[in-house]
Amino acid sequence: MVIFKLAAAAFVAVVLYLILKKEQPAFAFLVSAGAAAGLLLAAARQVEPLVGWLQLLDATLPGQEAGCLLRVLGVVLVAQLAADVCREGGMLAAATAAELCGRVLALMQALPMLQQLFDAYAGYLQ
């Protein structure tokens, strides 16, 4: 299974990072960055069928709900990645700010769908 391969690669990268951290911090950083990039690339390949299915769903469903959900998902994933990178670099305040900005932007992307929901609910009450 793919998850075991990814976990093994992450484990090897962590061991190499810890070995190199004291003697060669620059190489330790390169190991960390390379492992992160490789794992992200592997994860992106696994997500391709899901993205294709969501695009098909977006084309077949009327309205903008599927597109809205895709934008929200993208904002959340990018914000989480930015926060994790900041945390890795020891910038906890920047990580918290990235998470807060991601939440606000995700809410802004979902606002049209929330407005439709509230309009439908108001129409139901009348």
N, C-alpha and C positions, 0 to 999 in steps of 0.2 A: 504494500500500500504506500501511497505517496507520502502520507503524513509521517510514517516511520523514517523514510528517507530524509525528509525535511528536518525531523527532530534529530536524526543522527548527524546531519550536516551542521545544525545549530550547536549540538553538543561538542563536536570537533572544533568548531570555531571558538566556542567559549574556552575550551581547554587551551587552544593555541593563544588566545587573547591573554589568559591568565599567566601563561608561561612567559610571553613576551612583554607583558605590562611593566615589569620592574626593569628589565635590561634594555629593551628596545621599544619605548612607548610609541614611536612613529610607526613601526611595523605592526604593533598591536592595534593601532587605529586603522591601518590599512586592512588587517584581517577582519576587524569588526565591520568596516564599511563594505568590504567585498562580500562578506557573509550576508549582510543585510540586503545588498543589491541582488545577490544570487537567490536568496529566499523570496524576495519580492518578485523577481522574474518568474520563479517557479510557481508562485501563487497566482500571478497574472495569467499564466498559461492554463491553470486549472479553472479560472473564472470565465474563460472565453465561452464555453457552452452556456453558462448562466446569462452572460451578456447577450448572446444571440437569442436566447429564449425571451429575455426581457424586451429586446427590440421587436421580436415577433409579436409579443403581447401588446406593445405600444402601437404597432401597426394595425392590429385587429380590434383593439378596444377604442370606442369613441371617447373623445375628451382627452384631457391631458394628465390623467392620474398616473399612468405608468411612467411617463416622462418626468413628472414631478417626483415620483419615488426614486427614479434613477438619479436625479440631480441631488436629492437629499442624501442618498447613499454615497454618492461621490464626495459631497462636502464632508460628511462624517468620516469617511475613510481618510481623506487627505488631512483633515484636522487631527485625527488620532495619530497619523504618521508624523505630522509636524510636532505634536506634543511629545511623542516618544523620542524623537530625535533630540528635542530640547532637553528632555529628562536625561538622556544618555550623556549629553554634554554638560550636565550639572546645572542647567538653567531652569530651575523649578518654577520660578515666576513666569517665565516665558511659556513653559509647558501649560501652566494653568490658564494663561491668557489665550493660547492657541485652542485649548479645549473650549473655553467660553466663547470665543469667536466662532468656532465650529458649530456650537449649539445654536447661537443666534442666527448664523447664516442658514443652518438647516431649517430652523423655524421659519425664516423668511422664504425659503424655497417651498415650504409646505403651506404657506399662507393661502394661496389660491384654493388648494384642496380643502383647507379648514373653512374658508369662506363659503364654498359650495356646500359643505356639510352643515354649517350653521344656517344657511339659506334654506336648505331642504328641511331642517328641523323646524325653522320658523314657519315655513309653508305647511308643515304637518300640524302645527299647533293652531293655525288659523282655520 
